[in-house]
Every structure is written in structure tokens, then in C-alpha cells.
Amino acid sequence: MRQAYLIGAGAAILGASIFYASGMGLRPGSFSLHMGAHLLLSLGAAPLLVLAFPRWRPNVGGPLAFVAFNLVTYGVHLPAVYARLMTPGGMFLESLLSQMAACALLGAAITFSRDAYAMTAPDDTALGGVLMWVVGGFVVMAGAFSHFMQLLGTAEARNEPTH
């Protein structure tokens, strides 16, 4: 099974590289292609790598994990920080630090912040925000739903009340 996870992670990384290279060739740089690459890395490659190598997973939970996810997610999307992350090394760092815990809300904010990212066209910024909002939000929601279903199954197996 590890091999399948690694192949999937490799495919996501290759796809992200293609998106990223395509977007950097455009002037101004394409925010929507950057967001597509980012989603492939953070919501595709990163979870598959954790599944392939479960011992890599940090043992952080509760309020600390929530605060860390949100600080990193919002921090790397500040326009000044984002401009510095538009490099291959920056993309790699960004995908290591963030798993898009708040991507739906942030994606919506980016969608409607048409003039905040001066380095890309307003329509392209909006498209990148929608990708983050819809695709990223759906993946995070699917993960939360999966975890919730596991919790229900565990409670049911022990005959505990689920309320």
C-alpha cells in the first residue's frame, strides 16, 4: 500500500510542478495556477506522504494544532509573504507548513480581494480564491467527515451514546 501512496504523492508533485511552471511563465504570475499547484501539494501529496510514512506525523492536537494551522495558513497568504513565496523553495516550504485548515474562509476572502494581490490579474486572483474556497474546502470537509464517521463507529462498537 505504501507504494500506491508514494506513486500518488509523486503524481501530485509532478502535477503541481507543471502548474507552477506554467503560472510563472505568465506576467503577472498566475495566482490560479499557483493555487492549483498549492492544493495538489498540500491536499494531495502531503496527506499521501503521511499515509506512506505514518511515523512522520507530529503528535500535536487540540487548541495548539488549531492555532498553529490557522496562523500558518493566514500568515502565508498575506500579500507581502505570498510574493516572497512565489519561488520553488517557497512553494515547498508553504506546503510543509500548512494543510489549509481554514481554506474555505480564506479562499472566499481572496476571491473578493480583487486588488490586494498586485502581482496578478484580479480575475486570476478571484479564480485562485475560488479554487482554494471550493476544492480546498471540500477536501478539508471530507477529512473532517471521515474522522467524524470513525468516531461514531468507535462509539457504536463500545455501545456508547453518540450525543
Backbone as CSV, one residue per row, in Angstrom:
resi,resn,N_x,N_y,N_z,CA_x,CA_y,CA_z,C_x,C_y,C_z
1,MET,0.827,-1.192,0.000,0.000,0.000,0.000,0.872,1.258,0.000
2,ARG,2.016,1.186,0.700,2.907,2.344,0.750,3.298,2.788,-0.663
3,GLN,3.542,1.824,-1.540,3.948,2.157,-2.906,2.850,2.950,-3.627
4,ALA,1.592,2.586,-3.444,0.486,3.312,-4.077,0.417,4.746,-3.563
5,TYR,0.613,4.927,-2.243,0.612,6.282,-1.680,1.756,7.107,-2.266
6,LEU,2.936,6.492,-2.391,4.089,7.215,-2.937,3.894,7.564,-4.408
7,ILE,3.288,6.669,-5.170,3.004,6.968,-6.579,2.014,8.133,-6.678
8,GLY,0.972,8.097,-5.846,0.005,9.204,-5.830,0.656,10.516,-5.438
9,ALA,1.518,10.489,-4.418,2.216,11.709,-3.987,3.125,12.214,-5.100
10,GLY,3.820,11.294,-5.768,4.688,11.695,-6.887,3.897,12.335,-8.017
11,ALA,2.726,11.770,-8.328,1.866,12.338,-9.377,1.377,13.729,-8.980
12,ALA,1.014,13.903,-7.713,0.572,15.224,-7.248,1.709,16.237,-7.329
13,ILE,2.912,15.832,-6.960,4.072,16.727,-7.028,4.394,17.079,-8.475
14,LEU,4.321,16.100,-9.374,4.558,16.373,-10.793,3.512,17.337,-11.346
15,GLY,2.251,17.087,-11.021,1.187,17.996,-11.474,1.377,19.400,-10.932
16,ALA,1.739,19.504,-9.655,1.971,20.817,-9.046,3.130,21.522,-9.734
17,SER,4.176,20.774,-10.071,5.329,21.369,-10.764,4.927,21.924,-12.123
18,ILE,4.081,21.189,-12.829,3.609,21.653,-14.146,2.767,22.914,-13.987
19,PHE,1.835,22.908,-13.031,1.021,24.106,-12.780,1.908,25.291,-12.421
20,TYR,2.840,25.047,-11.523,3.701,26.126,-11.046,4.549,26.691,-12.180
21,ALA,5.159,25.821,-12.979,5.991,26.280,-14.095,5.154,27.046,-15.115
22,SER,3.944,26.586,-15.372,3.052,27.287,-16.315,2.702,28.674,-15.802
23,GLY,2.388,28.771,-14.531,1.982,30.047,-13.947,3.107,31.056,-13.879
24,MET,4.332,30.597,-13.647,5.461,31.527,-13.545,5.831,32.114,-14.901
25,GLY,5.452,31.416,-15.993,5.738,31.932,-17.323,4.834,33.086,-17.710
26,LEU,3.792,33.332,-16.957,2.843,34.401,-17.255,3.223,35.657,-16.497
27,ARG,3.000,36.787,-17.090,3.240,38.066,-16.411,1.951,38.831,-16.369
28,PRO,1.375,39.168,-15.245,1.851,38.815,-13.915,1.659,37.325,-13.647
29,GLY,2.351,36.802,-12.652,2.258,35.383,-12.308,0.819,34.978,-12.051
30,SER,0.454,33.780,-12.448,-0.925,33.323,-12.318,-1.217,32.826,-10.907
31,PHE,-2.099,33.519,-10.221,-2.496,33.108,-8.875,-3.292,31.805,-8.926
32,SER,-4.137,31.636,-9.943,-4.964,30.426,-10.011,-4.102,29.190,-10.273
33,LEU,-3.071,29.295,-11.120,-2.188,28.151,-11.328,-1.367,27.873,-10.070
34,HIS,-0.935,28.941,-9.384,-0.233,28.764,-8.108,-1.146,28.041,-7.115
35,MET,-2.415,28.442,-7.037,-3.340,27.826,-6.091,-3.586,26.369,-6.456
36,GLY,-3.704,26.072,-7.759,-3.851,24.679,-8.178,-2.653,23.843,-7.745
37,ALA,-1.439,24.391,-7.931,-0.218,23.692,-7.503,-0.216,23.523,-5.990
38,HIS,-0.585,24.566,-5.284,-0.607,24.521,-3.821,-1.579,23.455,-3.306
39,LEU,-2.755,23.379,-3.903,-3.742,22.387,-3.477,-3.252,20.966,-3.758
40,LEU,-2.602,20.767,-4.906,-2.057,19.443,-5.192,-1.004,19.045,-4.161
41,LEU,-0.176,20.004,-3.740,0.860,19.699,-2.760,0.286,19.504,-1.361
42,SER,-0.520,20.467,-0.912,-0.963,20.430,0.484,-2.112,19.471,0.752
43,LEU,-2.981,19.252,-0.237,-4.131,18.376,-0.016,-4.025,17.061,-0.782
44,GLY,-2.976,16.915,-1.574,-2.734,15.675,-2.305,-1.463,14.997,-1.831
45,ALA,-0.315,15.606,-2.158,0.976,14.981,-1.843,1.208,14.835,-0.343
46,ALA,0.957,15.893,0.425,1.262,15.847,1.865,0.481,14.743,2.600
47,PRO,-0.851,14.650,2.432,-1.562,13.559,3.127,-1.122,12.172,2.663
48,LEU,-0.813,12.031,1.370,-0.366,10.727,0.872,0.991,10.352,1.461
49,LEU,1.867,11.329,1.629,3.159,11.056,2.258,2.990,10.668,3.726
50,VAL,2.045,11.313,4.413,1.781,10.942,5.812,1.227,9.517,5.888
51,LEU,0.374,9.152,4.932,-0.145,7.779,4.911,0.971,6.774,4.607
52,ALA,1.902,7.160,3.732,3.008,6.265,3.387,3.989,6.109,4.546
53,PHE,4.183,7.179,5.301,5.144,7.186,6.411,4.456,7.718,7.668
54,PRO,3.605,6.920,8.306,2.807,7.426,9.431,3.630,7.900,10.621
55,ARG,4.852,7.467,10.759,5.664,7.923,11.897,6.099,9.377,11.751
56,TRP,5.972,9.949,10.557,6.314,11.359,10.340,5.303,12.287,10.979
57,ARG,4.110,11.792,11.241,3.022,12.624,11.726,3.347,13.188,13.105
58,PRO,3.315,14.524,13.253,3.573,15.093,14.584,2.427,14.780,15.535
59,ASN,2.735,14.683,16.788,1.728,14.378,17.799,1.274,15.685,18.457
60,VAL,0.581,16.506,17.691,0.071,17.789,18.180,-1.432,17.773,17.967
61,GLY,-2.183,18.166,18.980,-3.629,18.161,18.834,-4.272,19.277,19.613
62,GLY,-5.584,19.307,19.561,-6.349,20.265,20.340,-6.148,21.704,19.919
63,PRO,-6.260,22.615,20.882,-6.174,24.045,20.586,-4.840,24.457,19.961
64,LEU,-3.735,23.821,20.373,-2.438,24.178,19.798,-2.400,23.907,18.300
65,ALA,-2.916,22.762,17.873,-2.953,22.439,16.445,-3.842,23.422,15.693
66,PHE,-5.000,23.755,16.257,-5.916,24.701,15.619,-5.247,26.070,15.422
67,VAL,-4.620,26.575,16.460,-3.961,27.878,16.389,-2.798,27.832,15.393
68,ALA,-1.989,26.782,15.453,-0.844,26.676,14.542,-1.299,26.615,13.088
69,PHE,-2.293,25.783,12.777,-2.802,25.693,11.407,-3.282,27.044,10.899
70,ASN,-4.059,27.726,11.717,-4.626,28.993,11.270,-3.582,30.094,11.153
71,LEU,-2.662,30.175,12.089,-1.601,31.184,11.988,-0.773,30.984,10.726
72,VAL,-0.397,29.753,10.457,0.407,29.470,9.268,-0.404,29.720,8.005
73,THR,-1.631,29.210,7.960,-2.453,29.357,6.760,-2.688,30.820,6.408
74,TYR,-3.101,31.606,7.394,-3.356,33.018,7.109,-2.052,33.778,6.899
75,GLY,-1.025,33.425,7.642,0.260,34.110,7.521,0.871,33.983,6.138
76,VAL,0.848,32.776,5.555,1.468,32.609,4.237,0.634,33.216,3.122
77,HIS,-0.598,33.617,3.401,-1.420,34.243,2.372,-1.490,35.764,2.489
78,LEU,-0.756,36.350,3.416,-0.637,37.810,3.428,0.068,38.215,2.134
79,PRO,-0.406,39.244,1.437,0.185,39.584,0.144,1.712,39.743,0.170
80,ALA,2.283,40.363,1.194,3.739,40.551,1.246,4.466,39.210,1.405
81,VAL,3.921,38.318,2.215,4.533,36.999,2.406,4.345,36.163,1.148
82,TYR,3.143,36.203,0.591,2.841,35.435,-0.621,3.804,35.786,-1.748
83,ALA,4.097,37.070,-1.935,5.000,37.495,-3.008,6.380,36.861,-2.835
84,ARG,6.832,36.699,-1.610,8.139,36.082,-1.357,8.106,34.560,-1.504
85,LEU,6.921,33.966,-1.410,6.799,32.514,-1.531,6.623,32.044,-2.971
86,MET,6.544,32.970,-3.923,6.361,32.592,-5.325,7.672,32.113,-5.941
87,THR,8.314,31.178,-5.291,9.537,30.531,-5.775,9.371,29.034,-5.532
88,PRO,10.146,28.184,-6.221,10.021,26.743,-5.949,10.293,26.402,-4.478
89,GLY,11.311,27.001,-3.872,11.590,26.753,-2.462,10.474,27.253,-1.568
90,GLY,9.915,28.400,-1.916,8.796,28.952,-1.148,7.570,28.075,-1.223
91,MET,7.300,27.529,-2.417,6.157,26.618,-2.570,6.340,25.381,-1.699
92,PHE,7.552,24.837,-1.679,7.819,23.651,-0.876,7.631,23.961,0.604
93,LEU,8.180,25.092,1.053,8.037,25.492,2.447,6.572,25.698,2.808
94,GLU,5.842,26.369,1.929,4.428,26.631,2.174,3.647,25.329,2.340
95,SER,3.929,24.336,1.483,3.176,23.076,1.566,3.550,22.280,2.810
96,LEU,4.779,22.457,3.313,5.165,21.759,4.537,4.493,22.376,5.756
97,LEU,4.281,23.671,5.747,3.785,24.364,6.932,2.271,24.380,7.072
98,SER,1.561,24.193,5.969,0.124,24.433,6.049,-0.679,23.309,5.423
99,GLN,-1.770,22.946,6.029,-2.680,21.954,5.464,-4.058,22.558,5.209
100,MET,-4.120,23.834,5.103,-5.340,24.519,4.701,-6.515,24.315,5.655
101,ALA,-6.229,24.384,6.967,-7.305,24.184,7.940,-8.421,25.203,7.785
102,ALA,-8.090,26.378,7.305,-9.107,27.415,7.163,-9.260,27.847,5.709
103,CYS,-9.042,26.918,4.760,-9.009,27.312,3.353,-10.350,27.804,2.816
104,ALA,-11.434,27.339,3.317,-12.714,27.795,2.788,-12.937,29.276,3.077
105,LEU,-12.740,29.689,4.316,-12.923,31.091,4.676,-11.891,31.979,3.991
106,LEU,-10.640,31.549,4.023,-9.583,32.349,3.406,-9.766,32.417,1.886
107,GLY,-10.157,31.303,1.272,-10.400,31.306,-0.177,-11.497,32.288,-0.557
108,ALA,-12.547,32.352,0.251,-13.618,33.317,-0.014,-13.089,34.746,0.107
109,ALA,-12.286,34.994,1.121,-11.723,36.335,1.300,-10.841,36.712,0.120
110,ILE,-10.026,35.786,-0.351,-9.154,36.064,-1.501,-9.991,36.288,-2.753
111,THR,-11.047,35.502,-2.930,-11.901,35.647,-4.104,-12.410,37.083,-4.244
112,PHE,-12.758,37.710,-3.119,-13.326,39.047,-3.166,-12.314,40.155,-2.889
113,SER,-11.030,39.816,-2.803,-9.991,40.825,-2.560,-9.295,41.184,-3.865
114,ARG,-10.031,41.489,-4.853,-9.568,41.609,-6.231,-8.323,42.464,-6.429
115,ASP,-8.078,43.486,-5.637,-6.917,44.343,-5.858,-5.806,44.143,-4.831
116,ALA,-5.954,43.203,-3.928,-4.960,43.016,-2.862,-3.658,42.420,-3.379
117,TYR,-3.718,41.581,-4.389,-2.530,40.921,-4.925,-2.119,41.622,-6.213
118,ALA,-1.283,42.640,-6.079,-0.908,43.470,-7.220,-0.092,42.704,-8.256
119,MET,0.517,41.588,-7.855,1.375,40.851,-8.770,0.615,39.920,-9.715
120,THR,-0.702,39.884,-9.633,-1.502,39.027,-10.512,-2.784,39.761,-10.905
121,ALA,-3.388,39.324,-11.997,-4.603,39.968,-12.503,-5.780,39.696,-11.548
122,PRO,-6.703,40.664,-11.373,-7.828,40.485,-10.450,-8.689,39.260,-10.743
123,ASP,-8.982,38.984,-12.020,-9.791,37.806,-12.347,-9.061,36.517,-11.987
124,ASP,-7.740,36.512,-12.186,-6.954,35.327,-11.854,-6.888,35.140,-10.335
125,THR,-6.796,36.242,-9.601,-6.829,36.166,-8.135,-8.151,35.570,-7.676
126,ALA,-9.246,36.020,-8.273,-10.568,35.506,-7.907,-10.679,34.008,-8.210
127,LEU,-10.164,33.581,-9.357,-10.213,32.162,-9.710,-9.383,31.336,-8.722
128,GLY,-8.198,31.820,-8.360,-7.384,31.128,-7.356,-8.100,31.024,-6.025
129,GLY,-8.778,32.101,-5.625,-9.546,32.078,-4.381,-10.682,31.078,-4.415
130,VAL,-11.374,30.988,-5.561,-12.461,30.022,-5.704,-11.923,28.593,-5.619
131,LEU,-10.769,28.341,-6.262,-10.170,27.006,-6.169,-9.879,26.653,-4.710
132,MET,-9.311,27.606,-3.996,-8.991,27.369,-2.592,-10.266,27.168,-1.779
133,TRP,-11.243,28.006,-2.034,-12.504,28.005,-1.311,-13.272,26.701,-1.534
134,VAL,-13.482,26.325,-2.785,-14.337,25.188,-3.110,-13.572,23.862,-3.018
135,VAL,-12.488,23.741,-3.790,-11.750,22.475,-3.808,-11.095,22.224,-2.449
136,GLY,-10.359,23.222,-1.964,-9.694,23.064,-0.671,-10.686,22.852,0.456
137,GLY,-11.756,23.618,0.455,-12.771,23.467,1.492,-13.421,22.096,1.465
138,PHE,-13.665,21.573,0.259,-14.275,20.250,0.137,-13.347,19.170,0.693
139,VAL,-12.050,19.262,0.385,-11.113,18.243,0.868,-11.033,18.271,2.388
140,VAL,-10.927,19.469,2.970,-10.881,19.575,4.424,-12.183,19.051,5.037
141,MET,-13.307,19.399,4.423,-14.594,18.927,4.919,-14.692,17.403,4.816
142,ALA,-14.208,16.824,3.738,-14.234,15.364,3.585,-13.371,14.700,4.667
143,GLY,-12.220,15.280,4.962,-11.385,14.737,6.037,-12.075,14.813,7.383
144,ALA,-12.716,15.940,7.663,-13.439,16.090,8.931,-14.606,15.110,9.012
145,PHE,-15.321,14.936,7.910,-16.437,13.998,7.878,-15.955,12.566,8.121
146,SER,-14.844,12.204,7.479,-14.275,10.873,7.659,-13.910,10.627,9.128
147,HIS,-13.275,11.617,9.737,-12.902,11.493,11.145,-14.148,11.371,12.027
148,PHE,-15.160,12.162,11.733,-16.412,12.104,12.495,-17.051,10.725,12.382
149,MET,-17.049,10.147,11.177,-17.632,8.822,10.977,-16.845,7.753,11.752
150,GLN,-15.530,7.912,11.802,-14.718,6.975,12.585,-15.074,7.072,14.066
151,LEU,-15.257,8.295,14.543,-15.635,8.476,15.944,-16.980,7.834,16.238
152,LEU,-17.939,7.998,15.328,-19.250,7.372,15.515,-19.135,5.857,15.527
153,GLY,-18.326,5.308,14.634,-18.143,3.864,14.579,-17.497,3.326,15.845
154,THR,-16.537,4.053,16.389,-15.876,3.643,17.628,-16.856,3.676,18.794
155,ALA,-17.662,4.736,18.879,-18.660,4.836,19.951,-19.695,3.731,19.845
156,GLU,-20.125,3.451,18.612,-21.124,2.411,18.398,-20.569,1.031,18.765
157,ALA,-19.308,0.778,18.441,-18.688,-0.502,18.780,-18.621,-0.718,20.292
158,ARG,-18.523,0.369,21.039,-18.465,0.269,22.501,-19.837,0.449,23.143
159,ASN,-20.886,0.590,22.315,-22.256,0.809,22.781,-22.371,2.067,23.620
160,GLU,-21.635,3.117,23.222,-21.732,4.397,23.936,-22.769,5.250,23.239
161,PRO,-23.399,6.162,23.982,-24.316,7.110,23.323,-23.518,8.035,22.410
162,THR,-24.084,8.415,21.258,-23.381,9.266,20.288,-23.757,10.725,20.400
163,HIS,-24.456,11.135,21.454,-24.839,12.534,21.604,-23.904,13.280,22.502
